[in-house]
Amino acid sequence: MPQLSERVISITGTDGDGWEIFNLAREMKINGAEIIELTIGEHDDTTHSLILDAMHKSAREGNTGYASVPGTKSLRQEVANRVQTRTGIHTTANNVIITPGGQAGLFATHVALANQGDTGLIIDPFYATYPTTLRSAGLSPRMVKTMPEDNFIPSVSELTKNAKNAKTLLINSPNNPTGTVYDKSNLFEISKVAIENDLWVISDEVYDTQVWVGEHISIRSVANMENRTAVIGSMSKSHAMTGSRLGWVVAPEQVIEKLSDLACNTNYGVPGFIQDAGLYALTQMPNIEKTVAEPFSRRREIAQKIIKDYPDIKMHPSLGGMYLMLDIRETGLNGIEFSKALLEAKNIAVMPGESFGESSAGHIRVAMTISDDKFEYATHSICSFASNFTTSTN
Ligand code: PMP
């Protein structure tokens, strides 16, 4: 067989892909074990039946051919309205391209905004695919470290130190995996560094409807940022539509034109019946985002109540998103050792903090994606497992 390209060979790098515990749990499941999976960001509820009805109706009406590549005019316009209403920044359909999920938007914006070999900054901890997405797009990722003690908010000094010769900065608020939500002053500081170093900011806001404390603020609305920001949006998390692959990028018109060229020559956009279903959900279902978000808010409160009784395990504020970041350093184990031991002893699968970068070593990420009673049971089990371990190692 001839050689594969350097690009695909180097996508995953040498440091594993962080999914080892997840894969192990799936293997145990196949072999008959009953596993409580708190690993991936997949809702325990499926897409609402009214959205599926809209999808079906559109397809039955003949909308099964190639759809317009940057997206249907009506959906682009609705996304523009939504963004303008929520941010106050003038936004038109020409600032929007519809993409096959946020993931495709992340890849495409990096291709469009950086050259082969350019450095792209990522805030550590990061969503596990970020380094590999950047490598797939031809960039060289550089991590900006954060501290658990600062709630994983990047400091100006760390950002500035790393910004030299970089081309892009990828941020994510509300954050996966930490639940951190950047406030106005955090975003102002990030924007200052971006402007001083002439960086593009790619702002992944796919969890924008899941904020438990405070509010979601888009960096595109910070002064002088509109023309150097591309916002990634998606209906995966907000509308429990992960399988529909429906997202968007909001950016300056010139960027959208080039993203459209790129889409024309790569994925050819999103099926029309999926776009119609998305439009239906955005225009006809005013309460759906709240309904989809509510279980995570409730489960976060359940966990808070349980965890406060265990001094050896700490929960980061988790101000938004579907996950909890738990500090288990008091056990003397790192996140990988803890997750492996937990899986073996209790049949509970969580993600080690190390899967998301060095800054979250000694932590575990818990997805709040199972029913309340199971979640309560699992949280108790994780906490008592951690405290037994602490007692036996001290
Ligand atoms: N960004 C973040 C931070 C995510 O957690 C995810 C999915 N887990 C995505 C982007 C991609 O989402 P999608 O492609 O389904 O829109």
Residues whose N, C-alpha, C, O or C-beta is under 5 A from the ligand:
A	BS01	PMP	G41 G101 G102 Q103 Y127 N172 N176 D204 V206 S234 S236 T242 G247
